[in-house]
Amino acid sequence: MKASAGKISQALGAILLLTGDLGAQTLPKVSVQVGEATEPADLSTTLQIVVLLTVLALAPSIIIMVTSFVRFTVVFSFLRQAMGIHQMPPNQLLLALALILTFFVMSPVINKSYNEGIKPYLDQQISKEEAFDTAVAPFRKFMLAQTREKDLALFVNIAKIEQPQNADDIPLHVLVPGFVISELRTAFQIAFVLFVPFLVIDMVVASVLMSMGMMMLPPIIVSLPFKILLFVLVDGWYLLVKSLVESFHV
């Protein structure tokens, strides 16, 4: 008991000493002021801050629109629907897996964009305009490799712009929606292939139950264990992730 009391007193003494040291230090003061801009440079800086905050707020949407995230999320959602399990795996897990695979697929593009565009700008070697064009170029090349010409032509006609002579002439506001609908089309094609074996199992189980006269028993209850067994036996996650990653032209 005496040893425990001694340890407690030592701990209390250390806490009091630390509190005294913190109280003796000067804490920094943070303040935000809103005033009248007296020079054009002040207004320019303010607008840059507003634009930066807007971009940060839209960052998740930008990640979805210009990366492989769309294909992963759509296919994983269809897989869960095909197997008939609406809660497992949970949405957070599927989104995390899709995000990790997105970073894996996009890592060469991100590294090239950083090394050729962002890093030279941070080192004050190139201007902002040149840095933006250079940083966007790898993402533009990635999106063009996944986008159908038919989808690009659709938005070129809707935007009523001149026919682009090469890939560099395609503006981003035309390329991004074309890329998104191409990704949705590819994801739905993969989802159809996923649905076929599970649909066959449902039909077989439903036919067996009807032949046995078990009309009141829902076929999905009986077919679910067979679907999970089939998915495990064929190493479904390995095959699905392998096929999805290899389907991108990076």
N, C-alpha and C positions, 0 to 999 in steps of 0.2 A: 504494500500500500504506500509506503514511504517513497519507494522508487517511482511508482506511478505518479504520486503527487509532485515529485521532483521534475519529472518529464513534462507534466502539465504546466508547471510554473515556468520552465524553460521555454516552452512553446508560446505561452502568453507573453513572456518577456520579448521574444523575437518578434511577435506580432506588434507589440507596442513600439518597439524600436523601428520596425519598418514603417509603421504609421507615422511616427515622428519624422522620419526621413522624407516621406512623401509630402507631409505637410510643410516641410521646410523648402521644398522645391517649388519653382514657379511654373504653373500650368499654362500652356499656350491658350490664347484667346482666338476663337474663330467667329467671324462676323460676316454677314452678307448685307451689302448696301445697294440700294437702288437710287440712282441719281440721274441728273440730266447730262447727256453726252455733249461735251464741249468741242470734241474733235472728231473728224470722220473715222479715224482709227479706232476710237472707242466704240462707235456704232458697228464697225466691221467685226471687232472682237466679240461683241454681244451677239451678233448674228451667227458667228461661228459656233459660239457656245450653244445657242438654240438649235442649230443644225446638228451638232454633236449629240445633244440630249435626244433629239428626235431619232437619229440613227440608232442610238443605244436602245431606245424603246422599241424600235422596229427590228432589232437584231434577230429575234427568233423567227420572224416572218421571212427575213432575208435568207436565213439559213435554210428554211424550208423551201424557198423558191428557187435557189440557185445551186442546190447540192442534191445528193442522192437520197436525202431523207424521205422524200415523197414515196419513192418506190418501196423502201423498206417498211414504212408504216402501213401502207395500203396492203401489202402482201401479208404482213403479220396479222393484220386485222381480219383479212379474208381467211387465213389459216385457222384462226380461232373460231370463226363462224362455220367453216367447213367441218371442223371436228365436233361442233355442237357444245363447246364449253365457253360460256359467255363471260366468265369471271376469272378463269385461269388460262394462261398467266395473266396477272393483273396489268392494267394499262400502264402503270408506272414502270414495270419491268420491261414491257414491250417497247415503250418509248426510250428507255435507257439503252436497251440493246440496239434499237435503230440508230440512236445518236452515236453510240460507240462505233458501230459499223460505218456510219457516215464519216466520222473522223478518220477511220481506217482507209476508206476508199478515197477520201478527198485529201489525205495527207500529202501526196506528191503535188497536187494543185496548190494547196495552202503554202507549202514550203517554197514552191517556185514563185508564188505571188509575193511572199514576204521577202525573199532574197533579192528579187528583181525590182520590186516596186516600193514596199514599205521601208525596208532597211536603208536603201539609198536616200530616201526622203528624210528619215530620222537622222541620218548622217549629214544632211544638208548638201547632198550631191546633186539632186534633181529637184525640179519645181513640183508644186502640188498637182498641176494638170498632168505633167508627165508621169508622176507617181501613180495617179489614179488610172491612167490608161494602161500603164505597165502592170499594175496590180490586178486589174480586171481581165487582162488578156488571157491568163491561164483558165479562169472561170469561163470566159467566152469560148475558148477552145473545147473545154469539157462539155459545156452545154450543146455546142454545135455537133459534137460527136454522138450525142444521145437523141438529137432532135430530127424528126423527119422533115424533108423538104416540103411536103404537103402542109404540115402544120405551120411552118415558117411562111409559106406563100399565103396562107389564110390571113395571118395578122399583117402581112405586108399589104394585102389588098384592103383589109379593114382600115389600116392606118392611112391608106391612099398616099403612099410614098413611092418614089421612083424605084424601079427594079434594081436591087443591089448587084453590083458587078462582082463582088467577092465577099468573103465572110467578114472582113473588117468593115464593110459598109453597112452591115446590119445593126441597127440601133438596139440598145439594151431593152427598151420598152417594147420591142417586137420579139426579140430573142427569148426573153424570160417567159412570157405566156406560152410561146410555142414549145419551149422546153417542158413546161409544166404539163400541158395536155399530152405531150409525147410520153412523159413519164407515167401519167395515169393510164394511158393506153397499154403500155408495156406491163404495168403492174396488174391490170385486169387480165391480160393474157396469161401471166404467170398464175394468177388466182384461179382461172378456169382449169388449168392443168392440175392445180392442187385439189380442186373440188371433185374431179372425176373419180378417183379411187374411193373417197369417202362416200360419195353418192352411190357407188356400186354396193358398198357395204350396207348402207341404209336400205336399198332396194331388196337386197338378199334377205336381210333380217325381217323386213316387213312382209315379204312373201312367205317366209317360214312361219311367222306368227299367224298370218292369215290361214295358212294350211293347217295349223294346229288349232284353229278356232279361238285364238287368244286375241280377240278384237279390241278389248279394253286396255290392253297393255301397250303403252306408247313405245314404238319401235326405237326411238332415240335412247331410251334407258338401256335397252339391250345392246344396241349397236355401239354405244360410247366406249365400253371396255375394249371392243374389237378394234375400234379406230385408234385408240391409244396404243394398243398392242402392235398394230400394224406400223404406226409412226415410230415406235421404239425399235421394232425389229429391223426396219430399213434405215435406221439412224437418220431420222427425218431432219433434225436440226442441222446436222452436218451437211446433208445434201442440199437443204434449202439455202443455208447461208453461203455455201460454196457456189451454188447456181446464181444467187443474187449478186454476189461480189464479182463473179466472172462475167456477168451480163453487162457490166459497165466497160466502156471503151475509154480508158484513161491514158 
